[in-house]
Amino acid sequence: MVSDVLAVSASAQIADRIGLAKLAKAAFDGNDLRPLWGRLIAKLLDGSAEAGEGLDVALLAQLLGDKSAGLAIQQDVLQAQQLYRAPCGSAAPRLRVLALAAATDMGSNTPIEFLLEDADIELMTLYVIPGVELPSPLPEHDVAIVIASDSEDCQHTLQQIDQVAARWPRPLLNPPRLIAKLDRDKLHRLLAGIEGLMMPATVAAVRERLTEIAEEREQITTIATDLAFPIIIRPRGSHAGVGLAKLDEPIELSLYLDEHDEQEFFVAPFIDYASEDGLFRKYRIVFVDGRPYACHMAIAARWDIWYLNAGMAANEAKRFEEATFMQTFDIGFGRRHRTALAALAERIGLDYFIIDCAETRDGSLLVFEADNTAVVHNMDQPEVFPYKPPQMRTIFAAFVSMIEGRVASAREQAA
């Protein structure tokens, strides 16, 4: 349900919370979150917890590894309160940002708190819940941004926002119709034909069809005409490498299906992107207002590489290479792929998004995925990664500048 009239007011009820940035940083630093969890859960159980404390409990549960409990608590809390405020870097914020979120796990909304944590900008998060009307009037804000992802559990939220996006009373960043195009089986078609860019076709496949292929009753070409082993497979809707595997032959597909009970999967050809030295290099690029920025670079001997499994902190040579990648991005990686990156940014069209990518041996930009929810943070220890804080501050400043620009343009048009 959506209100017919979208207006703004400073009187909307709002709940304060500790929020993702501070709690995630505490967990990242190795602090024990259980004492805080204990205090807040006790208040939740005796009915004395404020709404913001309840949402923090839901987040703590997820950070402590109990996702199902966290989501259950979150569902209960959000039925009573949908609007929350994160800590602000200034007691007198000069701008207000309203983030439109989905009631999902902590990895399926843009972690925008990291981007604005030290800015003099107030961040409010409004959870848009199917069947629950938007506040009428809306809380006073200068710019709004959709932070729900393209995942299936966010689809109703995106559709609900999209119904009123054209009539939103303030600038609306990352419109839902564009976020919906980031799904794996849509993105490769969106980016097809860009010179110097490669993205393997990702296709959806149901369990029944995959079982026939695993038992060699059907050829893998029944899924896609140009598909062949080895393949990459993952459960549809999975993130952060959960269920991701490389399969070289049908028997391995059979074993994979024995270990995974999902009914739908994404399948793509495996592209060997190892460098000449045999190592794999995976890059994360952040796009702010159409411009690419280096976020991180992971180097490992394994193809299924993420920053956390690459051992960057323990290897000085890897960190030196990452520092060079960041510090020379505009004249190095960014220049080599400037045509492909510019075309990609134009086709995706979002104000803020992230890609994970690599370089093939023939010099093409190999894109693995694009989304609006990958974590961009400044939590790494500066003693180990001294080159990261300046780069992260550059990204954060670009994000703030984009917000300022949108607000200024809107005010000029209204004058």
C-alpha positions as a Markdown table, in Angstrom:
| # | Residue | x | y | z |
|---|---|---|---|---|
| 1 | Met | 0.0 | 0.0 | 0.0 |
| 2 | Val | 1.2 | 3.5 | -0.9 |
| 3 | Ser | 0.0 | 6.9 | 0.3 |
| 4 | Asp | -1.6 | 8.9 | -2.5 |
| 5 | Val | 0.0 | 12.1 | -1.3 |
| 6 | Leu | 3.8 | 12.4 | -0.7 |
| 7 | Ala | 4.6 | 15.3 | 1.5 |
| 8 | Val | 7.4 | 15.9 | 4.1 |
| 9 | Ser | 7.3 | 16.9 | 7.7 |
| 10 | Ala | 9.7 | 17.3 | 10.5 |
| 11 | Ser | 7.3 | 15.7 | 13.0 |
| 12 | Ala | 7.7 | 12.0 | 11.9 |
| 13 | Gln | 8.5 | 9.7 | 14.8 |
| 14 | Ile | 12.1 | 8.4 | 14.7 |
| 15 | Ala | 14.0 | 6.0 | 16.8 |
| 16 | Asp | 17.8 | 6.3 | 17.5 |
| 17 | Arg | 20.1 | 3.3 | 17.3 |
| 18 | Ile | 23.7 | 2.4 | 17.5 |
| 19 | Gly | 23.6 | 1.1 | 13.9 |
| 20 | Leu | 25.6 | -1.0 | 11.6 |
| 21 | Ala | 28.8 | 1.0 | 11.2 |
| 22 | Lys | 29.7 | 1.1 | 15.0 |
| 23 | Leu | 28.6 | -2.5 | 15.7 |
| 24 | Ala | 30.3 | -4.0 | 12.7 |
| 25 | Lys | 33.5 | -2.1 | 13.5 |
| 26 | Ala | 33.4 | -3.5 | 17.0 |
| 27 | Ala | 33.0 | -7.0 | 15.6 |
| 28 | Phe | 35.7 | -6.4 | 13.0 |
| 29 | Asp | 38.1 | -5.3 | 15.7 |
| 30 | Gly | 37.5 | -8.5 | 17.6 |
| 31 | Asn | 35.5 | -7.0 | 20.5 |
| 32 | Asp | 33.2 | -9.3 | 22.4 |
| 33 | Leu | 29.6 | -8.3 | 21.5 |
| 34 | Arg | 28.0 | -10.7 | 23.8 |
| 35 | Pro | 27.8 | -8.5 | 26.9 |
| 36 | Leu | 26.0 | -5.8 | 24.9 |
| 37 | Trp | 23.8 | -8.4 | 23.4 |
| 38 | Gly | 22.9 | -9.7 | 26.9 |
| 39 | Arg | 22.0 | -6.2 | 28.2 |
| 40 | Leu | 19.8 | -5.4 | 25.2 |
| 41 | Ile | 18.1 | -8.8 | 24.9 |
| 42 | Ala | 17.2 | -8.5 | 28.6 |
| 43 | Lys | 15.5 | -5.2 | 28.0 |
| 44 | Leu | 13.8 | -6.6 | 24.9 |
| 45 | Leu | 12.4 | -9.5 | 26.9 |
| 46 | Asp | 11.2 | -7.4 | 29.8 |
| 47 | Gly | 9.5 | -4.9 | 27.5 |
| 48 | Ser | 11.7 | -1.9 | 28.4 |
| 49 | Ala | 13.7 | -1.8 | 25.1 |
| 50 | Glu | 13.3 | 1.2 | 22.8 |
| 51 | Ala | 12.7 | 0.4 | 19.1 |
| 52 | Gly | 16.2 | 1.4 | 18.2 |
| 53 | Glu | 17.6 | -1.0 | 20.8 |
| 54 | Gly | 15.4 | -3.7 | 19.4 |
| 55 | Leu | 16.8 | -3.2 | 15.9 |
| 56 | Asp | 20.3 | -3.2 | 17.3 |
| 57 | Val | 19.6 | -6.6 | 19.0 |
| 58 | Ala | 18.5 | -7.9 | 15.6 |
| 59 | Leu | 21.8 | -6.8 | 14.0 |
| 60 | Leu | 23.8 | -8.1 | 16.9 |
| 61 | Ala | 22.2 | -11.5 | 16.5 |
| 62 | Gln | 23.3 | -11.6 | 12.8 |
| 63 | Leu | 26.8 | -10.4 | 13.7 |
| 64 | Leu | 27.0 | -13.2 | 16.3 |
| 65 | Gly | 26.1 | -15.8 | 13.6 |
| 66 | Asp | 22.4 | -16.3 | 14.4 |
| 67 | Lys | 20.8 | -14.9 | 11.2 |
| 68 | Ser | 17.4 | -16.6 | 11.7 |
| 69 | Ala | 17.0 | -15.2 | 15.2 |
| 70 | Gly | 18.1 | -11.7 | 14.1 |
| 71 | Leu | 15.6 | -11.6 | 11.2 |
| 72 | Ala | 12.8 | -12.8 | 13.5 |
| 73 | Ile | 13.5 | -10.1 | 16.0 |
| 74 | Gln | 13.8 | -7.5 | 13.3 |
| 75 | Gln | 10.4 | -8.5 | 11.8 |
| 76 | Asp | 8.7 | -8.0 | 15.2 |
| 77 | Val | 10.5 | -4.6 | 15.8 |
| 78 | Leu | 9.7 | -3.3 | 12.4 |
| 79 | Gln | 6.0 | -3.9 | 12.7 |
| 80 | Ala | 5.8 | -1.1 | 15.3 |
| 81 | Gln | 8.5 | 1.2 | 14.1 |
| 82 | Gln | 9.9 | 1.8 | 10.5 |
| 83 | Leu | 12.0 | 5.0 | 10.8 |
| 84 | Tyr | 15.4 | 5.0 | 12.5 |
| 85 | Arg | 18.3 | 7.5 | 12.9 |
| 86 | Ala | 22.0 | 6.5 | 12.9 |
| 87 | Pro | 24.6 | 8.4 | 14.9 |
| 88 | Cys | 25.8 | 11.6 | 13.1 |
| 89 | Gly | 29.2 | 13.1 | 12.9 |
| 90 | Ser | 27.8 | 16.5 | 13.8 |
| 91 | Ala | 25.5 | 17.8 | 16.4 |
| 92 | Ala | 24.1 | 20.3 | 13.8 |
| 93 | Pro | 23.8 | 18.3 | 10.5 |
| 94 | Arg | 23.5 | 20.5 | 7.5 |
| 95 | Leu | 21.7 | 17.9 | 5.3 |
| 96 | Arg | 19.3 | 15.0 | 5.8 |
| 97 | Val | 19.5 | 11.8 | 3.9 |
| 98 | Leu | 16.6 | 9.3 | 3.9 |
| 99 | Ala | 17.6 | 5.8 | 3.0 |
| 100 | Leu | 14.8 | 3.5 | 1.8 |
| 101 | Ala | 15.5 | 0.0 | 3.0 |
| 102 | Ala | 14.0 | -3.5 | 2.8 |
| 103 | Ala | 13.3 | -5.7 | 5.8 |
| 104 | Thr | 16.0 | -8.2 | 5.0 |
| 105 | Asp | 19.3 | -9.4 | 6.3 |
| 106 | Met | 22.2 | -7.0 | 7.0 |
| 107 | Gly | 23.9 | -7.8 | 3.7 |
| 108 | Ser | 21.0 | -7.0 | 1.4 |
| 109 | Asn | 20.8 | -3.2 | 2.0 |
| 110 | Thr | 23.5 | -0.7 | 1.1 |
| 111 | Pro | 25.7 | -0.2 | 4.2 |
| 112 | Ile | 25.3 | 3.5 | 3.7 |
| 113 | Glu | 26.3 | 4.3 | 7.3 |
| 114 | Phe | 29.9 | 3.6 | 6.5 |
| 115 | Leu | 29.8 | 6.2 | 3.7 |
| 116 | Leu | 28.3 | 9.0 | 6.0 |
| 117 | Glu | 29.7 | 8.0 | 9.4 |
| 118 | Asp | 32.0 | 11.0 | 9.8 |
| 119 | Ala | 30.0 | 13.5 | 7.7 |
| 120 | Asp | 27.9 | 16.3 | 9.0 |
| 121 | Ile | 24.8 | 14.7 | 7.4 |
| 122 | Glu | 22.0 | 13.1 | 9.3 |
| 123 | Leu | 21.1 | 9.6 | 8.1 |
| 124 | Met | 17.6 | 8.3 | 8.6 |
| 125 | Thr | 16.6 | 4.8 | 7.4 |
| 126 | Leu | 13.0 | 4.1 | 6.5 |
| 127 | Tyr | 12.1 | 0.4 | 6.2 |
| 128 | Val | 9.6 | 0.0 | 3.4 |
| 129 | Ile | 7.5 | -3.0 | 4.3 |
| 130 | Pro | 5.0 | -4.7 | 2.0 |
| 131 | Gly | 1.5 | -4.1 | 3.3 |
| 132 | Val | 2.5 | -1.1 | 5.5 |
| 133 | Glu | 1.9 | 2.4 | 4.1 |
| 134 | Leu | 4.8 | 4.9 | 3.8 |
| 135 | Pro | 4.6 | 7.5 | 6.6 |
| 136 | Ser | 2.3 | 10.4 | 5.6 |
| 137 | Pro | 3.8 | 12.9 | 5.6 |
| 138 | Leu | 7.3 | 11.6 | 5.0 |
| 139 | Pro | 10.1 | 12.7 | 7.4 |
| 140 | Glu | 11.8 | 15.9 | 6.4 |
| 141 | His | 14.8 | 15.1 | 4.2 |
| 142 | Asp | 16.9 | 16.8 | 1.5 |
| 143 | Val | 17.6 | 13.7 | -0.6 |
| 144 | Ala | 16.5 | 10.1 | -0.6 |
| 145 | Ile | 18.4 | 7.0 | -1.8 |
| 146 | Val | 17.1 | 3.4 | -2.3 |
| 147 | Ile | 19.4 | 1.0 | -0.5 |
| 148 | Ala | 17.4 | -2.2 | -1.0 |
| 149 | Ser | 19.2 | -4.7 | -3.2 |
| 150 | Asp | 18.1 | -6.7 | -6.3 |
| 151 | Ser | 17.7 | -9.8 | -4.2 |
| 152 | Glu | 14.4 | -11.7 | -4.4 |
| 153 | Asp | 13.4 | -10.8 | -0.8 |
| 154 | Cys | 13.7 | -7.1 | -1.7 |
| 155 | Gln | 11.4 | -7.3 | -4.8 |
| 156 | His | 8.2 | -6.2 | -3.1 |
| 157 | Thr | 10.0 | -3.2 | -1.5 |
| 158 | Leu | 11.5 | -2.1 | -4.8 |
| 159 | Gln | 8.1 | -2.4 | -6.4 |
| 160 | Gln | 6.4 | -0.4 | -3.7 |
| 161 | Ile | 9.0 | 2.4 | -4.0 |
| 162 | Asp | 8.8 | 2.3 | -7.7 |
| 163 | Gln | 5.1 | 3.1 | -7.6 |
| 164 | Val | 5.8 | 6.5 | -6.1 |
| 165 | Ala | 9.4 | 7.2 | -7.4 |
| 166 | Ala | 8.2 | 9.6 | -10.1 |
| 167 | Arg | 6.4 | 11.7 | -7.5 |
| 168 | Trp | 9.0 | 11.7 | -4.8 |
| 169 | Pro | 9.2 | 15.2 | -3.3 |
| 170 | Arg | 13.0 | 15.3 | -3.1 |
| 171 | Pro | 15.8 | 14.0 | -5.3 |
| 172 | Leu | 15.7 | 10.1 | -5.3 |
| 173 | Leu | 19.0 | 8.4 | -5.9 |
| 174 | Asn | 19.4 | 4.8 | -7.1 |
| 175 | Pro | 15.8 | 4.4 | -8.5 |
| 176 | Pro | 14.4 | 0.9 | -8.0 |
| 177 | Arg | 13.8 | 0.2 | -11.7 |
| 178 | Leu | 17.6 | 0.4 | -12.2 |
| 179 | Ile | 18.5 | -1.7 | -9.2 |
| 180 | Ala | 16.2 | -4.4 | -10.5 |
| 181 | Lys | 18.5 | -4.8 | -13.6 |
| 182 | Leu | 21.5 | -5.9 | -11.5 |
| 183 | Asp | 20.3 | -9.5 | -11.0 |
| 184 | Arg | 22.9 | -11.9 | -12.4 |
| 185 | Asp | 20.8 | -13.3 | -15.3 |
| 186 | Lys | 19.9 | -9.8 | -16.4 |
| 187 | Leu | 23.2 | -7.9 | -16.0 |
| 188 | His | 25.2 | -9.8 | -18.7 |
| 189 | Arg | 22.5 | -8.9 | -21.2 |
| 190 | Leu | 22.6 | -5.3 | -20.1 |
| 191 | Leu | 26.4 | -5.1 | -20.6 |
| 192 | Ala | 26.6 | -7.1 | -23.8 |
| 193 | Gly | 28.5 | -5.6 | -26.6 |
| 194 | Ile | 30.7 | -3.2 | -24.6 |
| 195 | Glu | 34.1 | -3.0 | -26.2 |
| 196 | Gly | 36.8 | -4.4 | -24.0 |
| 197 | Leu | 34.4 | -5.9 | -21.4 |
| 198 | Met | 33.6 | -9.5 | -20.8 |
| 199 | Met | 30.8 | -10.9 | -18.6 |
| 200 | Pro | 29.9 | -14.6 | -19.0 |
| 201 | Ala | 26.3 | -15.3 | -19.6 |
| 202 | Thr | 24.6 | -16.3 | -16.3 |
| 203 | Val | 21.5 | -18.4 | -16.7 |
| 204 | Ala | 19.0 | -19.7 | -14.3 |
| 205 | Ala | 18.5 | -23.5 | -14.0 |
| 206 | Val | 16.1 | -25.6 | -12.0 |
| 207 | Arg | 17.2 | -28.6 | -10.0 |
| 208 | Glu | 15.3 | -31.1 | -12.2 |
| 209 | Arg | 17.2 | -30.0 | -15.3 |
| 210 | Leu | 20.5 | -30.0 | -13.6 |
| 211 | Thr | 19.8 | -33.5 | -12.2 |
| 212 | Glu | 19.3 | -34.7 | -15.8 |
| 213 | Ile | 22.6 | -33.2 | -16.8 |
| 214 | Ala | 24.4 | -34.7 | -13.8 |
| 215 | Glu | 23.0 | -38.1 | -14.7 |
| 216 | Glu | 24.0 | -37.5 | -18.4 |
| 217 | Arg | 20.5 | -37.9 | -19.6 |
| 218 | Glu | 20.7 | -34.4 | -21.0 |
| 219 | Gln | 23.5 | -32.3 | -22.4 |
| 220 | Ile | 24.5 | -29.1 | -20.6 |
| 221 | Thr | 23.7 | -27.2 | -23.8 |
| 222 | Thr | 20.0 | -27.7 | -23.0 |
| 223 | Ile | 20.5 | -24.9 | -20.4 |
| 224 | Ala | 22.4 | -22.6 | -22.9 |
| 225 | Thr | 23.6 | -23.5 | -26.3 |
| 226 | Asp | 27.2 | -22.3 | -25.8 |
| 227 | Leu | 27.6 | -23.6 | -22.2 |
| 228 | Ala | 30.2 | -26.3 | -21.5 |
| 229 | Phe | 32.1 | -27.7 | -18.5 |
| 230 | Pro | 33.8 | -26.4 | -16.5 |
| 231 | Ile | 31.0 | -24.3 | -15.0 |
| 232 | Ile | 30.4 | -22.0 | -12.1 |
| 233 | Ile | 27.3 | -22.7 | -10.0 |
| 234 | Arg | 25.6 | -21.1 | -7.0 |
| 235 | Pro | 22.1 | -21.2 | -5.5 |
| 236 | Arg | 19.9 | -18.5 | -6.8 |
| 237 | Gly | 19.7 | -15.7 | -4.3 |
| 238 | Ser | 22.9 | -16.6 | -2.6 |
| 239 | His | 25.6 | -14.0 | -1.8 |
| 240 | Ala | 29.1 | -13.7 | -0.5 |
| 241 | Gly | 30.2 | -16.9 | -2.2 |
| 242 | Val | 27.7 | -19.2 | -0.3 |
| 243 | Gly | 27.3 | -22.3 | -2.3 |
| 244 | Leu | 29.6 | -21.2 | -5.1 |
| 245 | Ala | 31.5 | -24.0 | -6.8 |
| 246 | Lys | 33.5 | -24.8 | -9.9 |
| 247 | Leu | 32.4 | -28.1 | -11.5 |
| 248 | Asp | 34.5 | -29.8 | -14.2 |
| 249 | Glu | 32.2 | -32.7 | -15.2 |
| 250 | Pro | 28.8 | -34.1 | -14.7 |
| 251 | Ile | 29.7 | -36.3 | -11.7 |
| 252 | Glu | 30.8 | -33.2 | -9.8 |
| 253 | Leu | 27.5 | -31.7 | -10.5 |
| 254 | Ser | 25.8 | -34.8 | -9.1 |
| 255 | Leu | 27.8 | -34.5 | -5.9 |
| 256 | Tyr | 27.1 | -30.8 | -5.7 |
| 257 | Leu | 23.3 | -31.3 | -5.9 |
| 258 | Asp | 23.6 | -34.0 | -3.2 |
| 259 | Glu | 25.0 | -31.3 | -0.9 |
| 260 | His | 22.6 | -28.5 | -1.8 |
| 261 | Asp | 18.8 | -28.8 | -1.5 |
| 262 | Glu | 17.9 | -25.5 | -3.2 |
| 263 | Gln | 15.6 | -25.8 | -6.2 |
| 264 | Glu | 17.0 | -23.0 | -8.4 |
| 265 | Phe | 20.6 | -22.2 | -9.3 |
| 266 | Phe | 22.6 | -19.8 | -11.4 |
| 267 | Val | 25.1 | -21.3 | -13.9 |
| 268 | Ala | 27.8 | -19.7 | -15.9 |
| 269 | Pro | 31.0 | -20.8 | -17.8 |
| 270 | Phe | 34.2 | -20.7 | -15.8 |
| 271 | Ile | 36.7 | -18.1 | -17.1 |
| 272 | Asp | 40.3 | -18.7 | -16.1 |
| 273 | Tyr | 41.5 | -15.2 | -15.2 |
| 274 | Ala | 44.8 | -16.2 | -13.6 |
| 275 | Ser | 47.6 | -13.8 | -14.3 |
| 276 | Glu | 50.9 | -14.8 | -15.9 |
| 277 | Asp | 52.3 | -15.7 | -12.5 |
| 278 | Gly | 49.4 | -18.1 | -11.8 |
| 279 | Leu | 47.8 | -15.9 | -9.2 |
| 280 | Phe | 44.2 | -14.6 | -9.4 |
| 281 | Arg | 43.6 | -10.9 | -8.9 |
| 282 | Lys | 40.1 | -9.6 | -8.1 |
| 283 | Tyr | 39.3 | -5.9 | -8.0 |
| 284 | Arg | 36.4 | -4.0 | -6.4 |
| 285 | Ile | 35.5 | -0.7 | -8.1 |
| 286 | Val | 33.1 | 1.8 | -6.6 |
| 287 | Phe | 31.1 | 4.1 | -8.9 |
| 288 | Val | 30.0 | 7.4 | -7.5 |
| 289 | Asp | 28.0 | 9.7 | -9.8 |
| 290 | Gly | 29.4 | 7.8 | -12.8 |
| 291 | Arg | 33.1 | 8.0 | -11.8 |
| 292 | Pro | 35.0 | 4.8 | -10.8 |
| 293 | Tyr | 37.2 | 4.6 | -7.7 |
| 294 | Ala | 39.5 | 1.8 | -6.5 |
| 295 | Cys | 38.1 | 0.1 | -3.4 |
| 296 | His | 40.3 | -2.9 | -2.9 |
| 297 | Met | 42.3 | -5.6 | -4.7 |
| 298 | Ala | 42.6 | -9.2 | -3.5 |
| 299 | Ile | 45.4 | -11.6 | -4.7 |
| 300 | Ala | 45.4 | -15.3 | -4.1 |
| 301 | Ala | 46.3 | -18.7 | -5.7 |
| 302 | Arg | 42.6 | -19.7 | -5.7 |
| 303 | Trp | 40.0 | -18.6 | -8.2 |
| 304 | Asp | 37.2 | -18.3 | -5.7 |
| 305 | Ile | 38.8 | -15.3 | -4.1 |
| 306 | Trp | 37.4 | -12.7 | -1.6 |
| 307 | Tyr | 39.3 | -10.2 | 0.3 |
| 308 | Leu | 38.9 | -12.1 | 3.6 |
| 309 | Asn | 40.3 | -15.3 | 2.2 |
| 310 | Ala | 43.2 | -13.7 | 0.2 |
| 311 | Gly | 45.6 | -13.3 | 3.2 |
| 312 | Met | 46.3 | -9.7 | 2.3 |
| 313 | Ala | 47.1 | -8.7 | 5.9 |
| 314 | Ala | 49.8 | -11.4 | 6.2 |
| 315 | Asn | 51.6 | -10.6 | 2.9 |
| 316 | Glu | 53.6 | -7.4 | 2.4 |
| 317 | Ala | 54.1 | -8.0 | -1.3 |
| 318 | Lys | 50.4 | -8.3 | -1.9 |
| 319 | Arg | 49.7 | -5.2 | 0.1 |
| 320 | Phe | 52.3 | -3.3 | -1.9 |
| 321 | Glu | 50.6 | -4.3 | -5.1 |
| 322 | Glu | 47.2 | -3.3 | -3.8 |
| 323 | Ala | 48.6 | 0.1 | -2.7 |
| 324 | Thr | 50.0 | 0.6 | -6.1 |
| 325 | Phe | 46.7 | -0.3 | -7.7 |
| 326 | Met | 44.9 | 2.3 | -5.6 |
| 327 | Gln | 47.5 | 5.1 | -5.9 |
| 328 | Thr | 47.9 | 4.7 | -9.6 |
| 329 | Phe | 44.3 | 3.9 | -10.5 |
| 330 | Asp | 43.6 | 6.9 | -12.6 |
| 331 | Ile | 46.7 | 6.4 | -14.7 |
| 332 | Gly | 46.8 | 2.6 | -14.5 |
| 333 | Phe | 43.8 | 0.3 | -14.2 |
| 334 | Gly | 41.3 | 3.1 | -14.6 |
| 335 | Arg | 42.9 | 4.4 | -17.8 |
| 336 | Arg | 43.4 | 0.9 | -19.3 |
| 337 | His | 39.7 | 0.2 | -19.0 |
| 338 | Arg | 38.3 | 3.8 | -19.2 |
| 339 | Thr | 36.1 | 3.1 | -22.2 |
| 340 | Ala | 34.6 | -0.1 | -20.8 |
| 341 | Leu | 34.1 | 1.5 | -17.3 |
| 342 | Ala | 32.4 | 4.6 | -18.8 |
| 343 | Ala | 30.1 | 2.5 | -20.9 |
| 344 | Leu | 29.3 | 0.2 | -18.0 |
| 345 | Ala | 28.5 | 3.2 | -15.7 |
| 346 | Glu | 26.2 | 4.6 | -18.4 |
| 347 | Arg | 24.3 | 1.4 | -19.0 |
| 348 | Ile | 23.8 | 0.6 | -15.3 |
| 349 | Gly | 22.8 | 4.2 | -14.6 |
| 350 | Leu | 22.8 | 4.1 | -10.8 |
| 351 | Asp | 24.2 | 7.0 | -8.8 |
| 352 | Tyr | 26.1 | 4.6 | -6.6 |
| 353 | Phe | 27.1 | 1.0 | -7.2 |
| 354 | Ile | 30.0 | -1.4 | -7.0 |
| 355 | Ile | 31.5 | -4.0 | -9.3 |
| 356 | Asp | 33.8 | -6.9 | -8.6 |
| 357 | Cys | 36.0 | -7.6 | -11.6 |
| 358 | Ala | 39.3 | -8.9 | -13.0 |
| 359 | Glu | 41.5 | -8.6 | -16.0 |
| 360 | Thr | 41.8 | -11.4 | -18.5 |
| 361 | Arg | 45.2 | -12.2 | -20.1 |
| 362 | Asp | 44.1 | -10.6 | -23.3 |
| 363 | Gly | 43.5 | -7.3 | -21.4 |
| 364 | Ser | 39.7 | -7.4 | -21.2 |
| 365 | Leu | 37.7 | -6.2 | -18.2 |
| 366 | Leu | 36.1 | -9.3 | -16.7 |
| 367 | Val | 33.0 | -8.4 | -14.7 |
| 368 | Phe | 31.7 | -10.9 | -12.1 |
| 369 | Glu | 28.9 | -8.9 | -10.6 |
| 370 | Ala | 27.5 | -5.4 | -10.0 |
| 371 | Asp | 25.4 | -4.4 | -7.0 |
| 372 | Asn | 24.5 | -1.5 | -4.7 |
| 373 | Thr | 25.1 | -3.3 | -1.4 |
| 374 | Ala | 28.8 | -4.4 | -1.3 |
| 375 | Val | 30.6 | -3.2 | 1.8 |
| 376 | Val | 32.8 | -0.1 | 1.3 |
| 377 | His | 34.4 | 0.7 | 4.7 |
| 378 | Asn | 37.4 | 2.2 | 6.5 |
| 379 | Met | 37.7 | -0.5 | 9.2 |
| 380 | Asp | 41.1 | -2.0 | 8.2 |
| 381 | Gln | 44.0 | -1.3 | 10.6 |
| 382 | Pro | 45.9 | 1.7 | 9.3 |
| 383 | Glu | 49.1 | 0.2 | 10.8 |
| 384 | Val | 48.8 | -2.7 | 8.3 |
| 385 | Phe | 47.0 | -0.9 | 5.5 |
| 386 | Pro | 48.3 | 2.8 | 5.6 |
| 387 | Tyr | 47.2 | 3.4 | 2.0 |
| 388 | Lys | 43.6 | 2.5 | 2.6 |
| 389 | Pro | 42.3 | 5.4 | 4.8 |
| 390 | Pro | 43.1 | 8.1 | 2.3 |
| 391 | Gln | 41.4 | 6.2 | -0.5 |
| 392 | Met | 38.3 | 5.4 | 1.6 |
| 393 | Arg | 38.1 | 9.1 | 2.6 |
| 394 | Thr | 38.2 | 10.0 | -1.1 |
| 395 | Ile | 35.3 | 7.7 | -1.9 |
| 396 | Phe | 33.3 | 9.0 | 1.1 |
| 397 | Ala | 34.0 | 12.6 | 0.1 |
| 398 | Ala | 32.8 | 11.8 | -3.5 |
| 399 | Phe | 29.6 | 10.3 | -2.1 |
| 400 | Val | 28.9 | 13.4 | 0.1 |
| 401 | Ser | 29.7 | 15.7 | -2.9 |
| 402 | Met | 27.2 | 13.8 | -5.0 |
| 403 | Ile | 24.5 | 14.3 | -2.4 |
| 404 | Glu | 25.4 | 18.0 | -2.1 |
| 405 | Gly | 25.2 | 18.4 | -5.9 |
| 406 | Arg | 21.7 | 16.7 | -6.1 |
| 407 | Val | 20.4 | 18.9 | -3.3 |
| 408 | Ala | 21.8 | 22.1 | -4.9 |
| 409 | Ser | 20.3 | 21.2 | -8.3 |
| 410 | Ala | 16.9 | 20.5 | -6.7 |
| 411 | Arg | 16.9 | 23.8 | -4.9 |
| 412 | Glu | 17.9 | 25.7 | -8.0 |
| 413 | Gln | 15.1 | 24.2 | -9.9 |
| 414 | Ala | 12.6 | 25.0 | -7.1 |
| 415 | Ala | 13.8 | 28.6 | -6.9 |
